[in-house]
Amino acid sequence: MQNTSAHAAVRKNIPTPANVSNGLTTEEPLMVTQEAVEAYERRTGFVGIGRIMVEDGHWIIVTKEELARSRAQVHANRHPVTRQRGVA
């Protein structure tokens, strides 16, 4: 009898239509370049992953300049200047 109740407790974690998300991401999409997507597809052989990830809202295709600008902005926001000037 105890074994049955333990098994039932494990089964509660099985995804069901009621507790599975609709597949859309709730996080901000990852910015990637078209060149990076093409390189990944060549390396893995998984052709079409870029289109799938963009359609599902996981990735946004941007230019190299947009990506660099975005990374610079994130870096500036993440690491405030803490050094003192004039200290040798």
C-alpha positions in Angstrom: 0.0 0.0 0.0 2.8 2.4 0.9 4.5 1.7 -2.4 1.4 2.7 -4.4 1.1 6.1 -2.6 4.8 6.8 -3.2 4.3 6.0 -6.9 1.3 8.3 -7.0 3.4 11.2 -5.5 6.0 10.8 -8.3 3.3 10.8 -11.0 2.1 14.2 -9.8 5.1 15.8 -11.5 4.3 14.4 -14.9 3.4 17.2 -17.4 -0.3 17.2 -18.3 -2.1 19.6 -20.7 -3.3 21.5 -17.7 0.2 22.4 -16.4 2.2 22.5 -19.6 3.0 26.0 -21.0 1.8 26.9 -24.5 5.4 26.7 -25.8 6.0 30.5 -26.0 8.9 31.8 -24.1 8.3 34.3 -21.3 11.9 35.4 -21.2 13.4 38.1 -23.5 14.4 36.6 -26.8 18.1 36.0 -27.5 19.7 38.3 -30.0 21.7 36.4 -32.6 23.3 37.3 -36.0 22.3 35.6 -39.2 26.0 34.6 -39.6 25.9 32.9 -36.2 22.8 30.9 -37.1 24.2 29.8 -40.4 27.5 28.7 -38.7 25.6 26.7 -36.1 23.4 25.0 -38.8 26.5 24.1 -40.8 28.3 22.8 -37.7 25.4 20.7 -36.3 23.6 19.8 -39.5 20.4 21.0 -38.0 19.2 23.1 -40.9 16.2 25.3 -40.2 16.8 25.8 -36.4 17.1 29.5 -36.9 13.7 29.8 -38.6 12.1 27.6 -35.9 13.7 29.6 -33.0 12.7 33.0 -34.5 9.1 31.8 -35.2 8.8 30.5 -31.6 10.0 33.8 -30.2 13.3 32.5 -28.7 15.7 34.4 -31.0 15.7 37.7 -32.7 18.0 38.1 -35.8 20.0 41.3 -35.6 23.0 42.8 -37.3 26.5 42.6 -35.9 26.4 46.3 -35.1 23.1 46.0 -33.2 24.5 43.0 -31.2 27.7 44.9 -30.3 25.7 48.0 -29.2 23.4 45.8 -27.1 26.3 44.0 -25.4 28.1 47.3 -24.7 24.9 48.7 -23.1 24.5 45.5 -20.9 28.1 45.6 -19.9 27.9 49.3 -18.9 24.8 48.7 -16.8 26.2 45.6 -15.1 29.6 46.9 -14.1 29.5 50.4 -12.5 32.8 52.2 -12.2 34.2 51.7 -8.7 37.8 52.8 -9.2 39.1 56.1 -7.8 41.0 58.4 -10.1 44.5 59.5 -9.2 45.3 56.5 -7.1 48.5 54.8 -8.1 
